[in-house]
Amino acid sequence: MAKPDCCSFCGRSRREVSLLISGMNGFICDECAEQAHAIVLENMPGSGRQGSSGLNRNLKSLPKPREIKVFLDQYVIGQEEAKKSLAVAVYNHYKRLLQPASKDDVEIEKSNIIMVGSTGTGKTLLARTIARMLEVPFAIVDATVLTEAGYVGEDVESILTRLLAAADYDVAKAEQGICFIDEIDKIARKSDNPSITRDVSGEGVQQGLLKLLEGSKVNVPPQGGRKHPEQKMIEVDTKNILFICGGAFDGIERKIGQRLNTRFVGFETDPAKKNIDRSNMLQYITPADLKSFGLIPEIIGRLPLLTYLEPLDADALQRILTEPKNAIIKQYVKLFEMDGVKLEFDEAVYQYIVGKAIEYKLGARGLRAITESIMMDAMYDTPTSRTKKLHVTLDYAQKKLAKANMERLRVDY
């Protein structure tokens, strides 16, 4: 029988604790409640493996590749090839998870995908957008923070730690999730020449990723590896986890050009080379180019689906600025609308913003920075003024951008 106004677990009185919660036949203090919560989280993975079935879908209700692409079209402009490849990869991942047992012993293997495209073309946006419609856990991680085990930085197992967190530490759900590894090009092998120093943030990370990509059972620290070395490990099978990788691979066009033996000066001897589109060399990318860039053959073999993102021209950038559901202009119109102000733009302002984004070589990512600089003073003054309508003209945009000193964003290469 618990003492009145005393914790039934530790026996401390109400005066000795911050909070005492009463129940039907006892009490529990705030500290014991936190410890109980930690115990539940620690033991949830084991029970989750037994109690959760993962997908709440059947084969008939699966979103078809065309349906997935239609959803992506609402948020991502252009990039038809990449959207098709991503839609097929995700659809096949669903089917693989729901594959019924058959007598022919045919096992569908997962098709990990790698997307190559210059900065600001929408690699991360594609991953974030497709996460909106998925019913499986989805995690986005950055490869630049990864290092070989035993060195300063994060181990490759931290990728699965974030996927576990996205699945609320339900192992069964995490084992059917999708993981997007961004900046995969940053772990390229630094040099082909042997050295006495270890390439701990390059080839070492690639070697560590092999076991995740190919499918194996990995012991994952649920709270991160080095901060809590005494914690209980969680075993995660990566066999059914789909990995999507993305990277800019800056300079790989030169590798592609060398392979195709394209020349910008001199006489052309091969008529077939006249049809090569030198403005979009990524469309000719092959696994051999990834190897020459610095990815090891083993990791290329575990990323069998290779797709590319096209460079964005002025027309595509203007559509990105105004058309998608989450278009930048629509976001600013909404922000001002919340203050009771009607915001309008001249068509020439859109062309001016796009022109500056191309000039600074920032891609779609630069549209937000340029628009923010133009609208900064208005966003500062409008909430405390009596203005009910703001019309942004080309002259206004030019003056505000000149004042913001946007030349610092220029990329010269």
C-alpha positions in Angstrom: 0.0 0.0 0.0 1.6 3.3 -1.1 2.0 6.0 1.5 -0.3 9.1 0.9 1.5 11.8 -1.0 4.6 9.7 -1.6 5.9 8.2 -4.9 5.0 4.5 -5.1 8.3 3.8 -6.9 11.0 5.7 -5.0 9.1 6.6 -1.8 9.9 10.3 -1.8 7.3 12.7 -0.5 5.5 15.5 -2.4 7.9 18.0 -0.9 11.0 16.2 -2.2 9.9 16.1 -5.9 8.8 18.7 -8.4 5.6 16.9 -9.5 3.7 14.0 -8.0 1.1 12.3 -10.2 -1.7 10.4 -8.6 -3.3 7.2 -9.9 -6.0 4.8 -8.8 -4.0 3.1 -6.1 -0.7 5.0 -6.0 1.5 7.9 -7.0 4.5 8.5 -9.3 6.9 11.4 -9.3 8.3 13.2 -12.4 11.7 11.7 -12.1 10.4 8.1 -12.0 8.1 8.9 -14.9 11.0 10.1 -17.0 13.0 6.9 -16.1 10.0 4.8 -17.0 9.7 6.6 -20.3 13.4 5.9 -21.0 12.9 2.2 -20.2 9.9 2.0 -22.6 11.8 3.6 -25.4 14.8 1.3 -24.9 12.5 -1.8 -25.1 10.2 -0.5 -27.9 12.5 -1.6 -30.8 12.3 -5.2 -29.7 8.6 -5.2 -29.3 8.1 -3.1 -32.4 9.8 -5.9 -34.5 7.0 -8.2 -33.4 4.0 -5.9 -33.3 4.3 -3.7 -36.4 3.7 -4.8 -40.0 5.2 -1.7 -41.5 3.1 -0.7 -44.6 -0.7 -0.4 -44.3 -1.2 -0.9 -48.0 -1.9 -3.6 -50.5 -0.7 -4.0 -54.1 -3.9 -2.4 -55.5 -3.7 0.7 -53.4 0.0 1.4 -54.2 0.6 4.8 -55.8 1.5 4.1 -59.4 4.6 5.8 -61.0 2.4 8.2 -63.0 0.6 9.2 -59.8 3.9 9.7 -57.9 5.1 11.9 -60.8 1.9 13.9 -60.9 2.4 14.7 -57.2 6.0 15.7 -57.8 4.9 17.9 -60.7 3.0 20.1 -58.3 6.2 21.1 -56.5 9.1 20.5 -58.8 9.4 22.2 -62.2 11.0 20.2 -65.1 13.5 17.3 -64.4 11.2 14.8 -66.2 13.8 12.1 -66.4 14.8 12.3 -62.7 11.1 12.4 -61.6 10.3 9.3 -63.7 13.3 7.4 -62.3 12.5 8.4 -58.7 8.8 7.4 -59.2 9.7 4.0 -60.6 12.3 3.4 -57.8 9.8 4.2 -55.1 7.0 2.2 -56.7 9.2 -0.9 -57.0 10.3 -0.4 -53.4 6.7 -0.6 -52.3 6.1 -3.7 -54.5 9.2 -5.3 -53.1 8.0 -4.8 -49.5 4.6 -6.3 -50.4 6.0 -9.2 -52.5 3.9 -12.3 -51.6 5.6 -15.6 -51.0 5.9 -17.6 -54.3 7.0 -21.1 -55.3 9.4 -19.9 -58.0 11.8 -18.4 -55.3 12.2 -15.2 -57.4 13.3 -12.5 -55.0 13.1 -8.9 -56.1 16.2 -6.9 -55.3 16.1 -3.3 -54.3 17.3 -0.7 -56.8 19.2 2.0 -54.9 19.3 5.2 -57.0 21.9 8.0 -57.4 21.0 11.4 -58.8 23.6 13.7 -60.3 23.0 17.4 -60.9 24.6 20.8 -60.4 23.8 22.9 -57.4 20.3 24.4 -57.2 18.7 21.9 -59.7 16.4 20.3 -57.2 18.0 17.0 -55.9 17.1 17.6 -52.2 13.8 19.2 -53.2 12.8 16.0 -55.0 13.6 13.9 -51.9 11.8 16.2 -49.5 8.7 16.4 -51.8 8.4 12.7 -52.3 8.6 12.3 -48.5 5.3 14.1 -48.2 3.3 11.3 -49.9 5.1 8.3 -48.4 3.8 6.1 -45.7 7.2 4.7 -44.8 9.8 6.4 -42.6 12.0 8.9 -44.6 15.3 10.4 -43.4 17.6 12.9 -45.2 21.3 12.8 -44.1 24.3 14.8 -45.2 27.4 12.8 -46.3 29.8 15.6 -45.5 29.7 15.0 -41.8 30.5 11.3 -42.1 34.0 9.9 -41.4 35.6 6.5 -41.0 34.9 4.8 -37.7 37.3 6.0 -35.0 37.8 9.5 -36.3 36.2 12.9 -35.4 32.8 13.1 -37.1 29.8 10.8 -37.4 29.9 7.1 -38.2 27.9 5.8 -41.1 25.6 4.1 -38.6 24.3 7.6 -37.7 22.3 7.4 -41.0 20.2 4.6 -39.5 19.9 6.4 -36.2 18.0 9.2 -38.0 15.9 6.7 -39.9 15.1 5.0 -36.5 14.0 8.4 -35.1 11.8 9.0 -38.1 10.1 5.6 -37.4 9.6 6.5 -33.7 12.2 3.8 -32.9 10.0 1.0 -34.4 12.6 -1.2 -36.0 10.1 -3.0 -38.3 9.0 0.3 -39.8 12.6 1.6 -40.1 13.6 -1.5 -41.9 11.1 -0.6 -44.6 12.1 3.0 -44.9 13.8 5.3 -47.4 17.0 7.2 -46.8 18.3 10.1 -48.9 22.1 10.6 -48.6 22.8 14.1 -49.9 26.3 15.4 -51.0 27.4 11.9 -51.9 30.1 13.4 -54.2 31.8 15.0 -51.1 33.1 11.5 -50.0 34.8 10.8 -53.4 38.3 9.4 -53.2 40.7 12.3 -52.9 43.4 10.8 -55.0 44.3 7.6 -56.9 47.8 7.7 -55.6 48.6 5.6 -52.5 49.5 7.6 -49.4 50.7 7.0 -45.9 47.7 9.0 -44.6 44.2 7.5 -44.5 41.3 9.0 -46.5 39.0 9.0 -43.5 36.3 11.3 -45.0 36.5 9.9 -48.5 37.2 6.3 -49.4 36.9 5.3 -45.8 33.3 6.5 -45.7 32.5 4.7 -49.0 33.8 1.5 -47.6 31.6 1.9 -44.5 28.5 2.6 -46.6 28.9 -0.7 -48.5 27.4 -2.8 -45.7 24.4 -0.5 -45.5 23.7 -0.3 -49.2 24.1 -4.0 -50.0 21.8 -5.1 -47.1 23.2 -6.4 -43.8 22.4 -6.4 -40.1 23.9 -3.4 -38.4 24.1 -2.5 -34.7 22.9 1.0 -34.4 23.3 3.3 -31.4 19.8 5.0 -30.9 21.3 8.2 -29.5 24.5 8.5 -31.5 27.7 6.6 -31.2 30.3 8.5 -29.2 28.1 10.6 -26.9 26.6 7.6 -25.1 29.0 4.6 -25.5 27.3 2.6 -22.8 23.9 2.6 -24.5 22.2 -0.5 -25.7 22.6 -1.2 -29.5 19.6 -1.8 -31.8 20.0 -4.3 -34.6 18.7 -3.0 -37.9 18.5 -5.1 -41.1 19.1 -2.8 -44.1 18.0 -5.4 -46.7 14.7 -3.6 -47.3 15.8 0.0 -46.8 15.9 2.0 -50.1 18.8 4.4 -50.4 18.7 7.4 -52.7 21.9 9.4 -53.1 22.4 12.8 -54.6 25.4 15.0 -55.4 26.5 17.9 -57.6 29.7 16.2 -58.8 31.2 19.5 -59.7 33.6 19.0 -62.6 32.3 15.6 -63.8 31.3 17.2 -67.1 35.0 17.4 -67.8 35.3 13.6 -67.2 32.4 13.0 -69.5 33.9 15.1 -72.2 37.2 13.3 -72.0 35.4 10.0 -72.3 33.4 11.2 -75.3 36.6 12.8 -76.7 34.8 16.1 -77.4 36.8 19.1 -78.6 35.8 22.7 -78.5 38.6 23.8 -80.8 39.9 22.3 -84.1 38.4 20.1 -86.8 35.8 17.4 -86.0 36.7 14.0 -87.5 33.8 11.9 -86.1 30.4 13.0 -87.5 28.6 11.4 -84.5 30.3 13.8 -82.1 28.6 16.8 -83.8 25.3 15.8 -82.2 26.6 16.0 -78.7 24.9 18.6 -76.6 27.8 20.3 -74.8 25.4 22.5 -72.8 24.1 19.4 -70.9 26.8 16.9 -70.7 25.2 15.2 -67.7 22.8 13.4 -69.9 25.7 11.3 -71.2 26.8 10.2 -67.7 27.7 6.6 -67.0 29.0 4.6 -64.0 32.5 4.9 -65.5 32.4 8.7 -65.1 31.4 8.2 -61.4 34.5 5.9 -61.0 36.8 8.4 -62.6 35.4 11.1 -60.3 36.3 9.2 -57.2 33.6 6.7 -56.3 34.8 3.2 -55.7 33.5 0.5 -58.0 31.9 -1.4 -55.1 29.6 1.5 -54.1 28.7 2.2 -57.8 27.6 -1.4 -58.2 25.3 -1.0 -55.2 23.7 2.1 -56.8 22.4 0.5 -60.0 19.9 3.2 -61.0 21.8 6.3 -62.3 19.8 9.5 -63.3 20.7 13.1 -63.9 19.1 16.5 -63.4 19.1 19.0 -66.2 20.5 22.5 -65.8 17.8 25.1 -65.3 17.4 27.7 -68.1 15.7 31.1 -67.7 12.2 29.8 -68.5 12.4 26.9 -66.0 13.7 29.3 -63.3 10.8 31.7 -63.9 8.3 28.8 -63.6 10.0 27.7 -60.4 9.6 31.3 -59.1 5.8 31.5 -59.7 4.1 28.2 -60.5 4.6 25.4 -57.9 2.3 25.1 -54.8 5.2 26.3 -52.7 6.6 28.9 -55.2 8.7 31.6 -53.7 6.4 34.4 -54.9 3.4 32.7 -53.5 5.1 32.4 -50.1 5.8 36.1 -50.0 2.2 36.9 -51.0 1.0 34.7 -48.2 3.4 36.4 -45.7 2.1 39.9 -46.5 -1.5 38.7 -46.7 -1.2 37.7 -43.0 -0.4 41.3 -42.2 -3.4 42.5 -44.2 -1.3 43.7 -47.2 -1.9 42.8 -50.8 1.4 42.1 -52.6 1.8 42.4 -56.4 4.8 42.1 -58.7 5.4 43.3 -62.2 6.3 40.6 -64.8 9.6 42.4 -65.4 10.6 41.8 -61.7 10.4 38.0 -62.3 12.7 38.3 -65.3 15.1 40.5 -63.4 15.3 38.0 -60.4 15.8 35.1 -62.8 18.5 37.0 -64.7 20.4 37.7 -61.5 20.2 34.1 -60.4 21.7 33.0 -63.7 24.4 35.7 -63.5 25.4 34.6 -60.0 25.3 30.9 -61.0 23.2 29.9 -58.0 20.4 27.9 -59.7 17.0 27.8 -58.1 18.5 28.2 -54.7 19.5 31.7 -55.5 16.0 32.8 -56.3 15.1 32.9 -52.6 18.2 34.9 -51.6 17.6 37.5 -54.3 13.9 37.8 -53.6 14.6 38.1 -49.9 17.1 41.0 -50.5 14.5 42.8 -52.6 11.7 42.4 -50.0 13.7 42.9 -46.8 12.9 46.6 -46.3 9.2 46.0 -47.1 9.0 43.1 -44.6 10.6 45.3 -42.0 8.4 48.4 -42.4 5.0 47.0 -43.6 3.8 45.3 -40.3 4.0 48.6 -38.4 2.7 50.9 -41.2 -0.9 51.4 -42.5 0.0 50.2 -46.0 -2.7 47.9 -47.4 -1.1 47.3 -50.8 2.4 46.9 -52.1 3.3 46.9 -55.8 6.8 45.9 -56.6 8.2 47.4 -59.8 11.4 46.7 -61.7 12.9 50.1 -60.6 12.1 49.2 -56.9 13.7 45.8 -57.2 16.8 47.2 -58.9 17.3 49.8 -56.1 16.8 47.3 -53.3 19.1 44.7 -54.8 21.8 47.3 -55.4 21.5 48.4 -51.8 21.8 44.8 -50.6 25.2 44.4 -52.2 24.4 41.0 -53.8 27.7 40.8 -55.6 28.9 38.8 -52.6 26.8 35.9 -53.9 28.6 35.8 -57.3 30.2 32.5 -58.1 33.1 32.7 -60.5 34.3 29.4 -62.0 
